[in-house]
Each structure stands twice: as C-alpha cells, then as structure tokens.
Amino acid sequence: MSAGPPERLLVVGSGCQVCREYGLRSMAGGYAITLVDDETPTWQLAHIRDHIPVSFDDTDAVVNAVRAAGRFDGVVTYVEQYLEVTAAIAEEIGVPHNSLETVRACRDKLLTRQALDAAGVPSARSVPVGSLGEALEIAADIGYPVVVKPRNLAGSVGVSRADDPASLARAYDLSSGSRLGGVDGPVRVLVEEYLDGPQISVECVSVGGTTIVSCVTDHVVDYPPYFEQGAHVVDTASPLADPGSPAVDVATAALDALGVDWGVTHTELRLTSRGPRVVEVNARLAGARIPYLWRLASGVDLARAAADAAMGLLGDLTPARSGAAAIKHIYPEAAGVVTSLGAAPELAREPWFHELVWEKSPGEVVKPPPNGLDDVLGSMIVTGEDAGSCRRAMEEGMRQVEVVIAAPDSPAAHTAVTAGEGTR
C-alpha cells in the first residue's frame, strides 16, 4: 500500500462483541474503518472512524447511504445475513467483490447443491419440501437417516437428523419453526441425504480468482440428533490442509463451482466413507472465533486477510509458528435460570488456558440445544502443541468450569428456536 492516510474500508455489520471484536480490531489495524450498521456503536467505537446508520430492511436505501458518505476503497462483512447487501454495495462503488449471484448461491443451501451438482463436486442429495407430507415422501425416497434443515438460515439453527417418520415430523417442525435475526420471510425446508463421518471446515483466501488454503478446522458436533458445534480445533500440522489432499481439492472445487473469487471463506465438509463431501459454503470469515484460533496457533490473521482481500490484496498467509488452539462452547444442560457462572481458581493457572468468556449473566433464562445459538453460556479457549493436547485440555478445563442453573420459573424457558447473529 502507498504511504499516506489509511485506505477506507467499509465494514457492514459488526456482530456481537464476544464473537467478533477480535476481527474488527484486526481490520482497524490496517485500515480506516467506517461501520455500516443498524445499531448505535458502543464497543465498536474503539475500532472505527465513522458510522453510517442504516436499516437493513431496504437494500437500495443502504446503498444510497453509502454512496452519499463518500469514497471507499473496499467493503467487507463477516455477518451471514449481510452478504447480499454487501455485494450490492461493492457493485455500486466499484470495489473487488463476489457477485450477488455467487453470494446468493452460497447463502441458499439448495442453490449451493445445484451448483455443486452441475460441476460434479461431491455434496449431498437435497430436495426442497413444502409440507410434512412431502418431507415424508422424500425421506422415504432418499432413505433414512436424513437431515432436515432450513434452506436459508445459518449456524446449524433448525438442523437435525431424522431416523424414522416419527423423528422426521419433529425435525420438520423444528426447521419450519426456526428463525434467525436479519432473515425475514418464511423458512423454506430441505430434506437431505445424511453424510456420515467427521466434520471439518477449510478456511480459504481468494483474491481475483486465486485461492489459497490457509487452514483446516476440526469440528466437534454435539447434542444429537442436532448439529450443535460444541468445539473447534485448529492445528498447523493437520495433514488435511496439505496441498492436493482430498479435502482441499473438494473445498477449492466448491469455491470454483460457486464462482467465489474474493475474500475469506469457510467451507464445511464431512469426511464420509466415500470421501470428502460438501456440507455448505460460507462466503465470509468463519464464526465461533475460528480465525482467532488460527492466529493463536499460527500467527496468521484471517480477519486482516479478509480486509486485505476486500482491497484486492493478498497478504502473507505463511504460518509464523507451529501449534494448535481450540474453543469449547458451553451450553446449559437443562432449561432454567442462570444462578452462577465461574471456574475453579486453578483454571487460570493452567499453562494451556487462554481465556474463559461468559456471554450470559445471572438471572437470564436459558435452554439447552436445539434452542438456538443465543443460549450458549460462554466459551473457553485453550492452546497446545497439537490437536490432541488441545482436546485433552478442553476436557480438563470443563471439569474446572462451574455452572449453576436453577429450575425454570417462566414459560420462556421452553420457547421455540430462535437465534441472533447466527454465525458467532
């Protein structure tokens, strides 16, 4: 970059502080940030130069507000719900971006499947349904078990496995009744082939159609028949990230099939008995602080890479160190009211301990899965020499975490599935 004032980067939406402040801070380290958001900035003020207040209900109004605010050199979002409006802004102001068609195909899980099928990229058979009767017919045709999921949500909200017609009825009610903040209109439901095997994600950086694989994340999926991602582990020594590995080949082929040319992406796969198959493609930074884990393990800053890519730049993605890091999400085991959240004093003195952050407070009503991302109590981050040491550290750390949930005294403890940001 040339000497002089920092280039102006437009960031669309900021998300929750616990989940996303690390990313906004990284971006602000290289660029002058203007935030486009529908909420008044608070914690964001430490990282931004300006704020454009908008309502995301009207894309044209958002684009007009940005155009009236002056010149920007790039635009980026890490919030799933704002990918399409970000593409519209980028098109209007003439900066590097994925097309609206591409981000829409990534957001809509049926369009994703259709694009992958057309390109011969292995994923899952997927059929849209409009009623429980249709769902039962399609499930019988595909063969149990199947996965029932909302077509247009995120963060595993409303996704569950069905092993028979009775559980399919429950899964259909869960999916059709799920909601995600920032996504309006009816929830459309898909019935899909179940993919067996471990779940991973491939974190890539694309600039002008050139894609580099940065890391592979192992996911721990909890609370069956739901798909709550209970933990995530990154390791610089993961053989799955080697160039030419089957997982890398499938992930990059998926990006090509969808036309992803710009930005940091998060492609989820299952390592099935028939080889890697795509679960979904997210045209944004991963949630769950996975990019922060990779920075702890390797020194590579994927949040800064996303900002650089928005400017048309490809930074150095070579790991500066070797190691691993992991995050464990802490869920309530039963519905109730939070009484206390804490940990044994010894936890903070463990050499592998990095941080424990609580997202709930005493007095709040919470529910266990599948009741949505908003009921995560908090998370613990650990580091280690390799993935195995991080997994052992998470187990030991959870033995030192102290959570007390009182019996529910409100019907709110049993409400239907909802979720906020959806990409944590």
Long-range contacts (C-beta under 8 A, 24 or more apart in sequence): 1-30, 1-311, 1-313, 5-32, 6-30, 6-31, 6-32, 7-31, 7-32, 7-73, 7-74, 7-311, 8-32, 8-34, 8-70, 8-71, 8-72, 8-73, 8-74, 9-33, 9-34, 9-72, 9-73, 9-74, 9-75, 9-76, 9-307, 9-310, 9-311, 10-34, 10-36, 10-66, 10-72, 10-74, 10-75, 10-76, 10-89, 10-93, 11-35, 11-36, 11-48, 11-75, 11-76, 11-77, 12-36, 12-37, 12-75, 12-76, 12-77, 12-79, 12-82, 12-85, 12-86, 12-89, 13-37, 13-56, 13-77, 13-78, 13-79, 13-81, 13-82, 14-39, 14-41, 14-44, 14-79, 15-78, 15-79, 15-421, 15-423, 16-359, 16-420, 16-421, 16-424, 17-43, 18-357, 18-359, 18-379, 19-287, 19-288, 19-289, 19-421, 19-423, 19-424, 20-78, 20-421, 21-47, 22-289, 22-291, 22-292, 22-295, 22-303, 23-78, 23-285, 23-291, 23-292, 23-303, 23-306, 24-48, 24-303, 26-301, 26-303, 26-304, 26-307, 27-76, 27-303, 27-304, 27-306, 27-307, 29-304, 30-304, 30-307, 30-308, 31-73, 31-74, 31-307, 31-311, 34-69, 34-72, 36-62, 36-65, 36-66, 36-89, 56-81, 56-82, 56-85, 56-182, 57-184, 59-84, 59-85, 59-88, 62-88, 62-89, 63-88, 63-89, 63-92, 66-92, 66-93, 67-92, 67-93, 73-311, 74-307, 74-310, 74-311, 74-312, 75-310, 76-263, 76-306, 76-307, 76-309, 76-310, 77-284, 78-284, 78-285, 78-287, 78-303, 78-306, 78-423, 79-182, 79-284, 79-421, 79-423, 80-107, 80-154, 80-155, 80-282, 80-284, 80-421, 80-422, 80-423, 81-154, 81-180, 81-181, 81-182, 81-183, 81-421, 81-422, 82-182, 83-107, 83-283, 83-284, 95-310, 95-311, 95-312, 96-207, 96-208, 96-262, 96-309, 96-310, 96-311, 96-312, 97-262, 97-310, 98-259, 98-260, 98-261, 98-262, 98-263, 98-283, 99-259, 101-259, 102-258, 102-259, 102-260, 102-261, 102-283, 103-283, 105-258, 105-259, 106-258, 106-260, 106-280, 106-281, 106-282, 106-283, 107-152, 107-154, 107-283, 108-151, 108-152, 109-149, 109-151, 109-152, 109-190, 109-280, 110-151, 110-188, 110-190, 112-258, 112-278, 112-280, 112-281, 113-192, 115-257, 115-258, 116-254, 116-257, 116-258, 116-278, 118-257, 119-253, 119-256, 119-257, 121-250, 121-253, 121-254, 121-257, 121-278, 122-250, 122-274, 122-275, 122-276, 122-277, 122-278, 123-254, 123-277, 123-278, 123-279, 124-192, 124-193, 124-194, 124-195, 124-277, 124-278, 124-279, 125-192, 125-193, 126-190, 126-191, 126-192, 126-193, 127-190, 127-191, 127-192, 128-188, 128-189, 128-190, 129-172, 129-189, 129-190, 129-191, 130-188, 130-189, 132-168, 132-169, 132-172, 135-168, 135-172, 135-189, 135-191, 136-165, 136-168, 136-169, 138-191, 139-165, 139-168, 139-191, 142-191, 142-192, 142-193, 143-193, 144-168, 144-194, 145-194, 146-191, 146-192, 146-193, 146-194, 147-191, 147-192, 147-193, 147-194, 147-195, 147-227, 148-172, 148-174, 148-175, 148-189, 148-190, 148-191, 148-192, 149-175, 149-189, 149-190, 149-192, 150-175, 150-176, 150-178, 150-180, 150-187, 150-188, 150-189, 150-190, 151-187, 151-188, 151-189, 151-190, 152-183, 152-187, 152-188, 153-178, 153-179, 153-180, 153-183, 153-187, 153-419, 153-422, 154-180, 154-282, 154-422, 154-423, 155-180, 155-287, 155-373, 155-419, 155-421, 155-422, 155-423, 155-424, 156-226, 156-227, 156-228, 156-229, 157-372, 157-373, 157-417, 157-419, 157-422, 158-187, 158-370, 158-417, 159-226, 159-227, 160-225, 160-226, 160-227, 160-370, 161-194, 161-224, 161-225, 161-226, 161-227, 162-225, 163-225, 167-225, 171-225, 174-370, 174-417, 177-416, 177-417, 178-372, 178-416, 178-417, 178-418, 178-419, 179-417, 179-418, 179-419, 180-418, 180-419, 180-420, 180-422, 181-418, 181-419, 181-420, 181-421, 181-422, 182-421, 182-422, 183-422, 195-270, 195-272, 195-277, 195-279, 196-270, 196-272, 196-273, 197-270, 197-271, 197-272, 197-273, 198-270, 198-271, 199-229, 199-268, 199-269, 199-270, 199-271, 199-279, 200-240, 200-247, 200-268, 200-269, 200-270, 200-271, 201-266, 201-267, 201-268, 201-269, 201-286, 201-290, 202-240, 202-241, 202-247, 202-248, 202-251, 202-252, 202-266, 202-267, 202-269, 203-264, 203-265, 203-266, 203-286, 203-290, 203-291, 203-294, 203-302, 204-251, 204-252, 204-255, 204-264, 204-265, 204-267, 205-263, 205-264, 205-265, 205-302, 205-305, 205-306, 205-309, 205-314, 205-317, 206-255, 206-260, 206-261, 206-262, 206-263, 206-264, 206-265, 206-309, 207-262, 207-308, 207-309, 207-312, 207-313, 207-314, 208-261, 208-262, 208-312, 209-261, 210-314, 211-252, 211-255, 211-256, 211-260, 212-314, 212-317, 213-241, 213-243, 213-248, 213-251, 213-252, 214-241, 214-264, 214-294, 214-300, 214-302, 214-305, 214-317, 215-241, 215-294, 215-297, 215-298, 215-300, 216-240, 216-241, 216-247, 216-248, 217-286, 217-290, 217-293, 217-294, 218-387, 219-268, 222-331, 222-369, 223-331, 223-368, 223-369, 223-370, 226-369, 226-370, 228-329, 228-331, 228-369, 228-370, 229-288, 229-329, 230-328, 230-329, 230-331, 231-326, 231-327, 231-328, 231-329, 231-394, 232-288, 232-290, 232-293, 232-326, 232-327, 233-293, 233-324, 233-325, 233-326, 233-387, 233-390, 233-391, 234-290, 234-293, 234-294, 234-297, 234-298, 234-324, 234-325, 234-326, 234-387, 235-297, 235-323, 235-324, 235-386, 235-387, 235-390, 236-297, 236-298, 236-319, 236-321, 236-322, 236-323, 236-324, 237-322, 237-324, 237-386, 237-387, 238-387, 246-275, 246-276, 247-271, 247-276, 249-276, 250-275, 250-276, 250-277, 250-278, 251-276, 251-278, 254-278, 254-281, 255-281, 258-283, 262-309, 262-310, 263-306, 263-309, 263-310, 264-291, 264-302, 264-303, 264-305, 264-306, 264-309, 266-290, 282-423, 284-423, 287-421, 287-422, 287-423, 287-424, 288-327, 288-329, 288-424, 289-327, 289-379, 289-381, 289-424, 290-327, 292-381, 293-325, 293-326, 293-327, 293-381, 294-325, 296-323, 296-325, 296-354, 296-381, 296-383, 297-321, 297-323, 297-324, 297-325, 297-383, 298-322, 298-323, 322-385, 323-383, 323-384, 323-385, 323-386, 324-383, 324-384, 324-385, 324-386, 324-387, 324-389, 324-390, 325-354, 325-381, 325-382, 325-383, 325-384, 325-390, 326-381, 326-382, 326-383, 326-384, 326-387, 326-390, 326-391, 326-393, 326-394, 327-379, 327-380, 327-381, 327-382, 328-379, 328-380, 328-381, 328-382, 328-394, 328-397, 328-398, 329-376, 329-378, 329-379, 330-376, 330-377, 330-378, 330-379, 330-380, 330-398, 330-401, 330-403, 331-368, 331-369, 331-375, 331-376, 331-377, 332-366, 332-367, 332-368, 332-375, 332-377, 332-403, 332-405, 333-368, 333-405, 334-368, 334-405, 335-365, 335-366, 335-367, 335-368, 335-371, 335-408, 335-413, 335-414, 336-365, 336-366, 336-405, 336-406, 336-407, 336-408, 336-413, 337-363, 337-364, 337-365, 337-366, 337-405, 337-406, 337-407, 337-408, 337-409, 337-410, 337-413, 338-362, 338-363, 338-364, 338-365, 338-366, 338-377, 338-404, 338-405, 338-406, 339-404, 339-405, 339-406, 340-402, 340-403, 340-404, 341-377, 341-378, 341-402, 341-403, 341-404, 342-401, 342-402, 343-400, 343-401, 343-402, 344-400, 344-402, 346-400, 347-397, 347-400, 347-401, 350-393, 350-396, 350-397, 352-382, 352-383, 352-384, 352-389, 352-390, 352-393, 352-397, 353-380, 353-382, 353-393, 353-397, 354-381, 354-382, 354-383, 355-380, 355-381, 356-380, 356-381, 356-397, 356-401, 365-408, 365-410, 365-412, 365-413, 366-405, 366-413, 367-413, 367-414, 367-415, 370-417, 371-415, 371-416, 371-417, 371-418, 372-417, 372-418, 372-419, 373-419, 373-420, 373-421, 373-422, 373-424, 374-418, 374-419, 374-420, 376-424, 377-403
